[in-house]
Amino acid sequence: MTALAPEIHHLTGHDVARARRERRRRRALVTGVLGVLVVVVYAASLMVGQTFYGPDEVWAVLRGETVPGASFTVGELRLPRASMAVLTGAAFGLAGVTFQTMLRNPLASPDVIGISSGASAATMLRNPLASPDVIGISSGASAAAVVALVVLELSSTATSVVAILAALATALMIYALAFKDGVVGSRLILIGIGVAAMLDSVVAYVIVRAAQWDLQVAMRWLTGSLNNATWDQVAPLAIAVVVAAPVLLSQARALELLQHGDDSAASLGVPVERTRLLCICTAVVLIAFATAASGPIAFVAFLAGPIAARVVGPGGSLMVPAALVGALLVLTADLAGQFAFDARYPVGVITGVLGAPYLVYLLVRTHRSGGSL
């Protein structure tokens, strides 16, 4: 028995190494395929519309050449819309998987805990309801935007700025109210739910008092829409993604270790509170800018992580795959909303139709497995 032990140990180590190599190959392959799909659907978004423009015409526009009809339609209408779809999807996907990784729960996303209402508290809750929509961050952005549009009659640019500031302020307020010798998940959730309910009531009040035209504008923003996307809206979001995404990617390893508990992560050298606070602030920035640009597009942050985990497989960080899945979801949903039905629907309607059944499925599965909400 003793003589066989080294051989058994050698075979086990070889199997583990081979399994890791296979996982890495699968991850690289799937990530590459997702990237290609994003590029393909992005290109389709530039070509397809009431007037179809071929790849050569689109490429000419991208090179800066003047193409009758296409220069305006592709360069000024479709290109900013498709670019915003990619950026918002990537931002929601990256922020959502950050929450889900830290909380070790697929329900912990900005769509479920309210961070699009106020945006990042979910990361700290270790609770299936710990997501930005439940805890109020999205509600903060939504309430501020509706007040800016309907009551103050601000421009779209000013409304975006107000929504960003409101989301950040909401996240800070929730964090401050929940902090007492550290942040306890249940306390954070309860405070977030209360803040979200209060802000949602503000939205309801303003909507009831709004004139018909103002109501249409506000509801279009609240649903989540890429209509009327402009380069002025794309530019701030692009800067936020370029700055925030590397910060979250640099914390991918620390986030994985946090899944094993604070004590285990700290014993392995992870500065727990600093890492958590950095990830929360960065994710809030992504959610705030994405929400300000396109409105709270439903369930993208919620769906991107679980889909990425399913296609990529176990092991390793899901941040890049989730960002690509988020971009692909928004691009595809926007195309479907424009051309797959008799009427045109905002992108948030399509993602809501996709995400709501999956949320119900997760809740039912959690209940049947004995999990608590």
C-alpha positions in Angstrom: 0.0 0.0 0.0 2.8 2.3 0.9 4.7 1.5 -2.4 1.7 2.5 -4.4 1.2 5.9 -2.7 3.7 7.9 -4.8 2.2 6.5 -8.1 -1.3 7.4 -7.0 -0.2 10.9 -6.0 1.6 11.3 -9.3 -1.5 10.3 -11.3 -3.7 12.6 -9.3 -1.4 15.5 -9.8 -1.3 14.8 -13.6 -5.1 14.6 -13.8 -5.5 17.9 -12.0 -3.0 19.6 -14.2 -4.7 18.2 -17.3 -8.1 19.3 -16.1 -6.7 22.8 -15.5 -5.3 23.0 -19.0 -8.6 21.8 -20.5 -10.5 24.5 -18.5 -8.1 27.2 -19.7 -8.5 26.1 -23.3 -12.2 26.0 -23.0 -12.2 29.4 -21.4 -10.0 30.9 -24.1 -12.1 29.3 -26.8 -15.5 30.4 -25.4 -14.2 33.9 -24.7 -12.9 34.2 -28.3 -16.2 32.9 -29.7 -18.1 35.5 -27.5 -15.9 38.2 -28.8 -16.5 37.2 -32.4 -20.3 37.1 -31.8 -20.2 40.6 -30.4 -18.3 41.9 -33.5 -20.7 40.1 -35.8 -23.9 41.4 -34.1 -22.3 44.9 -33.9 -21.7 44.8 -37.6 -25.2 43.6 -38.3 -26.5 46.5 -36.2 -24.7 48.9 -38.5 -26.0 47.3 -41.7 -29.6 46.4 -40.9 -32.4 48.9 -40.8 -35.1 50.4 -43.0 -32.3 50.7 -45.6 -29.7 48.0 -45.8 -26.1 49.0 -46.3 -23.5 46.4 -47.3 -20.3 45.7 -45.5 -18.3 47.8 -48.1 -20.5 50.8 -47.5 -20.3 50.5 -43.7 -16.5 50.0 -43.9 -16.2 53.1 -46.1 -18.2 55.2 -43.5 -15.9 53.8 -40.7 -12.9 54.9 -42.7 -14.3 58.4 -42.8 -15.3 58.4 -46.5 -18.5 60.2 -47.6 -21.2 57.7 -48.7 -24.5 59.2 -49.8 -27.2 58.2 -47.3 -24.9 55.9 -45.3 -22.7 58.6 -43.9 -25.6 60.0 -41.9 -27.6 56.8 -41.2 -24.7 54.7 -40.2 -22.3 57.3 -38.9 -24.7 59.4 -36.9 -27.6 57.0 -36.0 -26.6 53.4 -36.0 -22.9 53.7 -35.0 -23.5 55.5 -31.7 -26.5 53.3 -30.9 -24.6 50.1 -31.5 -21.6 51.5 -29.5 -23.8 52.4 -26.6 -25.3 48.9 -26.7 -21.8 47.3 -26.4 -20.7 49.7 -23.6 -23.9 49.5 -21.5 -24.0 45.7 -21.9 -20.4 45.4 -20.9 -20.8 47.7 -18.0 -23.9 46.0 -16.6 -22.4 42.6 -17.2 -19.1 43.4 -15.5 -20.7 45.1 -12.5 -23.3 42.3 -12.1 -20.7 39.5 -12.1 -18.7 41.5 -9.5 -21.7 41.5 -7.2 -22.4 37.8 -7.8 -18.8 36.7 -7.3 -18.5 38.6 -4.0 -21.8 37.3 -2.7 -21.5 33.8 -4.0 -25.1 33.9 -5.3 -26.5 34.3 -8.9 -29.3 36.5 -7.5 -26.9 39.1 -6.3 -26.9 41.5 -9.2 -27.7 45.2 -9.8 -31.1 44.2 -11.1 -32.2 42.3 -8.0 -30.8 44.4 -5.2 -31.3 48.0 -6.5 -27.9 49.4 -7.3 -29.1 50.6 -10.6 -31.3 52.3 -8.1 -28.3 53.1 -6.1 -25.7 50.3 -7.3 -23.2 48.4 -5.3 -24.2 47.3 -2.0 -25.0 43.8 -3.1 -21.4 42.8 -3.0 -21.4 42.9 0.7 -24.5 41.1 1.6 -24.0 37.3 1.0 -27.7 37.1 0.5 -29.7 36.1 -2.6 -31.6 39.4 -2.6 -28.4 41.4 -2.5 -28.5 43.1 -5.8 -28.5 46.8 -6.8 -32.2 47.0 -7.7 -33.4 45.7 -4.4 -31.2 47.9 -2.3 -31.9 51.1 -4.2 -29.1 52.3 -6.4 -30.9 52.1 -9.7 -33.9 53.7 -7.9 -31.6 56.6 -7.0 -30.7 57.2 -10.6 -34.2 56.6 -11.9 -35.8 59.0 -9.4 -33.3 61.7 -10.1 -33.7 61.3 -13.8 -37.5 61.5 -13.7 -37.4 64.6 -11.6 -34.8 66.2 -13.9 -36.8 65.4 -17.0 -40.4 66.1 -15.8 -40.0 68.7 -13.0 -36.8 70.5 -13.9 -37.1 70.0 -17.6 -33.4 69.5 -18.0 -31.7 68.4 -21.2 -30.7 64.8 -21.8 -27.0 65.6 -21.0 -27.9 67.4 -17.7 -30.3 64.5 -16.8 -27.5 62.0 -17.3 -25.2 64.0 -15.0 -27.9 64.2 -12.4 -28.6 60.4 -12.6 -24.9 59.6 -12.2 -24.6 61.8 -9.1 -27.8 60.5 -7.6 -26.7 56.9 -8.1 -23.3 57.6 -6.4 -25.0 59.5 -3.6 -27.6 56.7 -3.0 -24.9 54.1 -2.8 -22.9 56.2 -0.3 -26.0 56.9 1.8 -26.9 53.2 1.9 -23.4 52.2 2.8 -23.2 54.9 5.5 -26.6 53.9 7.1 -25.7 50.2 7.1 -22.2 50.7 8.5 -21.8 49.9 12.2 -18.5 48.2 13.1 -18.5 46.9 9.6 -21.4 46.2 7.2 -23.8 43.4 8.0 -25.6 41.9 4.9 -29.1 41.8 6.4 -28.8 45.4 7.6 -27.6 46.6 4.3 -30.4 44.8 2.5 -33.2 46.1 4.8 -31.9 49.7 4.5 -31.5 49.3 0.7 -35.0 48.0 0.3 -36.4 50.9 2.4 -34.4 53.4 0.3 -35.5 51.8 -2.9 -39.2 51.9 -1.8 -38.9 55.5 -0.9 -37.3 56.5 -4.2 -39.7 54.4 -6.2 -42.6 56.2 -4.6 -41.0 59.5 -5.7 -40.9 58.1 -9.3 -44.6 57.1 -9.0 -45.6 60.5 -7.7 -43.8 62.4 -10.4 -45.2 60.1 -13.1 -48.8 60.6 -11.9 -48.4 64.4 -12.0 -46.6 64.5 -15.3 -48.0 65.9 -18.5 -48.6 63.4 -21.4 -45.5 64.3 -23.3 -43.3 64.4 -20.2 -44.8 61.0 -19.2 -43.7 59.5 -22.5 -40.2 60.8 -22.2 -39.9 59.6 -18.6 -41.3 56.1 -19.3 -39.0 55.7 -22.2 -36.0 56.5 -20.0 -37.3 54.2 -17.1 -37.8 51.3 -19.4 -34.2 51.3 -20.7 -33.8 52.5 -24.3 -31.1 53.1 -26.9 -33.3 55.4 -28.9 -31.8 58.8 -29.7 -28.3 57.6 -28.7 -25.7 60.3 -29.5 -21.9 60.5 -29.3 -22.3 63.0 -26.4 -23.9 60.2 -24.4 -21.4 57.5 -25.6 -18.3 59.4 -24.8 -18.7 59.6 -20.9 -19.8 56.0 -20.7 -16.8 54.9 -22.8 -14.4 56.8 -20.5 -16.1 55.2 -17.4 -15.7 51.7 -18.9 -12.1 52.3 -19.9 -11.2 53.5 -16.4 -13.3 51.2 -14.3 -13.0 47.9 -16.1 -9.2 47.5 -15.6 -9.7 48.2 -11.9 -12.2 45.4 -11.5 -10.1 43.1 -13.7 -7.1 43.7 -11.4 -9.2 42.5 -8.4 -10.4 39.3 -10.1 -8.1 37.1 -8.1 -9.0 38.8 -4.8 -12.7 38.4 -5.6 -12.3 34.7 -6.2 -10.6 34.3 -2.8 -13.4 36.4 -1.1 -15.9 33.7 -2.2 -14.3 31.4 0.4 -15.0 33.8 3.3 -13.4 36.9 4.7 -11.2 35.0 7.2 -9.8 32.6 4.5 -9.2 35.5 2.1 -7.4 37.5 4.8 -5.2 34.6 5.7 -4.1 34.4 2.0 -3.1 38.1 2.0 -6.3 39.8 0.7 -7.0 43.2 2.3 -10.7 42.3 2.7 -12.3 45.7 3.5 -10.2 47.7 1.1 -10.8 45.2 -1.8 -14.6 45.1 -1.1 -14.8 48.9 -0.9 -12.8 49.3 -4.1 -14.9 46.8 -6.0 -18.1 48.4 -4.7 -17.1 51.9 -5.7 -15.9 50.8 -9.1 -19.0 48.8 -9.8 -21.3 51.6 -8.7 -19.5 53.9 -11.2 -20.1 51.5 -14.0 -23.8 51.1 -13.1 -24.3 54.8 -12.7 -22.8 55.8 -16.0 -24.6 52.9 -17.9 -27.9 53.8 -16.3 -27.5 57.5 -17.0 -26.8 56.7 -20.7 -29.5 54.2 -21.5 -31.8 53.9 -18.4 -31.9 50.9 -16.2 -31.9 48.1 -18.8 -33.6 45.2 -17.0 -31.8 42.0 -16.1 -28.6 42.4 -18.1 -26.4 42.5 -15.0 -28.5 39.7 -13.6 -28.2 37.4 -16.6 -24.7 38.0 -17.9 -22.9 36.3 -15.0 -24.9 33.0 -14.9 -24.8 32.7 -18.7 -21.1 33.3 -18.8 -20.6 30.7 -16.0 -22.7 28.1 -17.9 -20.8 28.5 -21.2 -17.3 29.0 -19.9 -17.4 26.3 -17.2 -16.0 26.2 -13.6 -12.8 27.8 -12.4 -11.3 31.2 -13.1 -12.7 34.7 -13.3 -15.9 35.4 -15.2 -15.4 39.1 -15.6 -14.4 39.2 -19.3 -16.9 36.6 -20.4 -19.7 38.3 -18.5 -18.8 41.7 -20.0 -19.0 40.1 -23.5 -22.3 38.3 -22.7 -23.7 41.6 -21.5 -22.7 43.4 -24.6 -24.1 40.5 -26.8 -27.4 40.5 -24.8 -28.0 44.3 -25.3 -27.0 44.2 -29.0 -29.2 41.3 -29.7 -32.2 42.5 -27.7 -32.0 45.9 -29.4 -32.0 44.3 -32.8 -34.9 42.1 -31.8 -36.8 45.1 -30.4 -36.4 47.0 -33.6 -37.1 44.4 -36.3 -38.4 41.1 -34.8 -42.0 42.3 -34.1 -44.7 44.3 -35.8 -44.1 47.2 -33.4 -40.8 48.5 -32.1 -39.9 48.0 -28.5 -37.2 49.5 -26.3 -34.3 47.2 -25.4 -35.4 47.1 -21.8 -38.7 45.5 -22.7 -36.9 42.6 -24.5 -34.3 42.0 -21.8 -37.2 42.1 -19.2 -39.0 39.4 -21.1 -35.9 37.3 -21.1 -34.8 38.0 -17.5 -38.1 37.7 -15.5 -38.7 34.0 -16.1 -35.1 33.2 -15.2 -35.4 35.2 -11.9 -38.6 33.2 -11.1 -36.7 30.0 -11.9 -33.8 30.9 -9.5 -36.2 31.9 -6.7 -38.1 28.6 -7.1 -34.8 26.6 -7.2 -33.5 28.4 -4.1 -36.7 27.7 -2.2 -36.8 24.0 -3.2 -33.1 23.6 -2.2 -33.8 25.0 1.2 -32.0 28.3 0.6 -33.4 31.4 2.4 -34.1 34.7 0.9 
